[in-house]
Amino acid sequence: GGKIGPNTGLNYVLALIFGLSIPLFFVFLLVFLDNKINTLKDLERISSIPVLGIIGKSRQKSNLVIYNRPKSSIAESFRGLRTSLQFIYRKKGIEGSKTVLITSSVSGEGKTFCSMNLASVFAISGKKTILLGLDLRKPKIFNDFEISNSEGVVDYLVERKALREVIQPTNYQNLDVITAGAVPPNPSELLMSERMEMLMGELKKDYDCIIMDTPPVGLVADALNLTRYADATLYMVRQNYTKEGMLKGINEKYGQGEV
């Protein structure tokens, strides 16, 4: 009567169905459970804070993209960000020295990278600029500029050094840096002190632009204490890294007018 089994055709069809359905199920599960910000639409959906710029991923070893590759697309992105900030300053009627505070949800979102390059792009436009390292718990900005972190803003805040002793010139025109210095036991209290207010007042007399690299606002309250010195605040969000829930806190503070 001929062969009655196995039904090879049916087996191939079943193998194809199961072979596709199992990986598709896992892909669906990964997409369904993904709570990270992946696109600009995701960001606009969960936050009403305006997007000022989009910065691409840098493949360079050095963080100083503006000086190493001034014609790259990333450098152009920072120039666009500079233009957006200048529009904000004009809209708010801010004259003279201008300040910008840069923060994020957690560490690793590009906050320090953005601070260094934003300071650089203001400096090359002829503005006398200073980059202020206020992430006292995790200082980073000194390596790329090839300067020392042995003395910094902490030494000024505890009245150990004068301001001129902690300002360090860089190899680039119009750009100076104040590093964080040694990690103190009470960073929040130092940033809330009267010496911090004196520091900002003195810097505004000598510099056109003050860029403040601050700690992540999602982890500590230091950055929120510094917003009173900021004419504009940049909140960094990193694609496929920042989680949607992290923006809840900054959305509330933005809605209440605190930031």
C-alpha positions in Angstrom: 0.0 0.0 0.0 3.0 2.3 0.0 4.5 4.5 2.7 2.0 5.8 5.3 4.5 7.6 7.5 6.3 9.8 8.5 4.5 12.7 6.8 7.6 14.6 5.8 5.8 17.6 4.4 3.8 18.1 7.5 6.8 17.7 9.7 8.7 20.4 7.7 5.7 22.8 8.1 5.5 22.2 11.8 9.2 22.6 12.2 9.1 25.9 10.3 6.2 27.2 12.5 7.8 26.2 15.8 11.2 27.4 14.6 9.8 30.9 13.9 7.4 31.2 16.7 9.9 30.5 19.6 12.4 33.3 18.6 9.5 35.6 17.8 8.0 35.0 21.2 11.3 36.0 22.9 11.7 39.1 20.6 8.1 40.2 21.5 8.9 39.6 25.2 12.1 41.8 24.9 10.3 44.6 23.1 7.3 44.4 25.5 9.5 44.6 28.6 11.9 47.3 27.2 11.5 50.4 29.3 14.4 52.4 27.8 14.2 55.5 25.6 15.1 54.4 22.1 13.7 57.1 19.8 12.9 60.8 19.9 9.2 59.9 19.8 9.6 57.9 23.0 11.1 61.0 24.7 8.5 63.4 23.4 5.8 61.0 24.6 6.9 60.9 28.2 8.2 64.4 28.7 7.1 67.9 27.7 10.6 69.3 28.2 11.8 70.7 24.8 14.5 68.8 23.0 17.4 71.2 22.2 19.7 68.9 20.3 20.7 65.4 19.3 24.4 64.3 19.7 25.7 61.2 17.8 27.9 58.6 19.3 31.6 59.4 19.2 34.1 56.6 18.2 37.1 58.6 19.3 39.3 57.8 22.3 39.4 61.4 23.3 36.2 63.3 24.5 37.4 66.5 22.8 35.6 66.1 19.5 35.4 69.8 18.8 39.1 70.2 18.6 40.1 66.8 17.2 37.4 66.7 14.4 35.9 70.2 14.1 34.1 69.3 10.8 32.5 66.1 12.0 28.7 65.7 12.4 29.1 65.5 16.2 30.9 68.9 16.2 28.1 70.4 14.1 25.6 69.0 16.6 27.3 70.9 19.4 27.2 74.1 17.3 23.5 73.6 16.8 23.1 73.1 20.6 25.1 76.4 21.1 22.6 78.2 18.8 19.6 76.8 20.7 21.1 78.0 24.0 21.7 81.4 22.6 18.1 81.6 21.5 17.0 80.7 25.1 19.3 83.5 26.5 17.8 86.0 24.1 14.3 84.9 24.9 14.9 85.4 28.6 16.7 88.7 28.1 20.0 87.6 29.7 22.9 89.9 29.0 26.5 89.6 30.0 27.9 86.4 31.4 25.8 83.3 30.8 25.6 80.0 32.7 24.5 76.6 31.7 24.1 73.6 34.0 24.4 70.1 32.6 23.0 67.1 34.4 21.3 63.7 33.8 19.5 60.9 35.5 22.4 58.6 36.3 26.1 58.2 35.5 27.1 57.2 32.0 24.6 59.3 30.0 27.2 61.6 28.4 26.9 64.5 30.8 30.7 65.2 31.1 31.2 64.5 27.4 28.6 67.1 26.6 30.0 69.6 29.1 33.5 69.5 27.7 32.5 69.9 24.1 29.9 72.6 24.8 32.5 74.6 26.6 34.9 74.0 23.7 32.3 75.1 21.1 31.7 78.4 23.0 35.5 78.9 23.4 36.2 78.6 19.6 33.4 81.2 18.9 35.5 83.7 20.8 33.7 83.6 24.1 35.9 83.5 27.2 34.7 80.3 28.7 35.3 78.3 31.9 34.3 74.7 32.6 33.4 74.1 36.2 33.7 70.5 37.5 31.0 70.3 40.2 30.6 66.6 40.3 32.5 66.4 43.5 31.8 62.7 44.1 33.1 61.5 40.7 35.4 64.0 39.0 36.3 63.3 35.4 37.1 66.4 33.3 40.8 66.7 33.9 42.2 63.7 31.9 41.3 64.9 28.4 42.6 68.4 29.1 45.8 67.0 30.5 45.6 68.9 33.7 45.8 68.0 37.4 42.9 67.3 39.7 45.1 67.7 42.9 43.5 71.2 43.5 40.1 72.3 42.5 36.8 73.8 43.5 36.7 71.9 46.8 39.9 73.8 47.9 38.3 77.1 47.2 35.0 76.2 48.9 36.8 75.1 52.1 38.9 78.4 51.9 42.2 76.5 51.4 43.0 78.2 48.1 42.1 81.5 46.3 40.2 81.5 43.1 43.2 82.3 40.9 45.0 79.3 42.3 42.4 76.8 41.3 41.7 78.1 37.8 43.8 76.1 35.3 44.3 77.2 31.7 44.1 74.6 28.9 46.0 74.2 25.7 43.0 75.8 23.9 42.4 79.5 23.5 39.6 81.1 25.6 39.0 78.0 27.6 39.9 77.5 31.3 38.9 74.7 33.7 38.3 74.4 37.4 38.4 70.7 38.3 36.6 69.2 41.3 39.7 68.4 43.4 39.8 65.9 46.2 36.6 64.1 47.1 35.1 65.8 50.2 33.1 64.2 53.0 30.2 66.7 52.6 29.8 67.7 48.9 26.2 68.8 49.2 26.9 71.2 52.0 29.9 72.7 50.2 27.8 73.4 47.1 25.1 75.1 49.2 27.6 77.3 51.0 28.1 81.1 50.7 31.5 80.4 49.1 29.7 78.8 46.2 27.7 82.0 45.7 30.9 84.0 45.9 32.6 81.7 43.3 29.8 82.2 40.8 29.8 86.0 41.3 33.6 86.2 40.7 33.5 84.0 37.6 30.7 86.1 36.1 33.0 89.1 36.2 35.7 87.5 34.2 34.0 85.0 31.8 31.4 85.2 29.1 30.2 81.6 29.5 30.2 79.3 32.6 29.6 75.6 31.9 28.7 73.6 35.1 29.2 69.9 35.0 27.1 68.6 37.9 26.3 65.2 39.5 23.3 63.2 38.1 20.1 64.6 39.6 18.5 61.2 39.8 21.1 60.0 42.3 21.9 63.1 44.5 20.3 66.5 45.1 23.5 68.5 44.4 22.5 69.6 40.9 19.1 70.9 42.1 20.9 73.1 44.6 22.9 74.6 41.8 20.0 75.4 39.5 19.6 78.9 41.0 22.9 79.8 39.3 21.9 78.4 35.9 20.4 80.6 33.1 19.7 77.3 31.2 19.7 73.7 32.3 20.5 70.8 30.0 19.2 67.3 30.9 21.0 64.5 29.1 19.2 61.5 27.9 21.1 58.6 26.3 19.5 56.4 23.7 19.0 52.7 24.7 20.4 53.5 28.2 18.1 56.0 30.0 15.0 54.3 31.4 11.6 56.0 31.0 10.9 56.0 34.7 14.0 58.1 35.4 12.3 61.2 33.8 9.5 61.2 36.3 11.4 63.3 38.8 12.7 65.9 36.4 9.2 66.2 34.7 7.7 67.0 38.1 10.4 69.6 38.9 10.0 71.1 35.4 6.3 71.3 35.8 6.6 73.0 39.1 9.1 75.6 37.7 12.0 74.4 39.9 14.1 73.7 36.8 
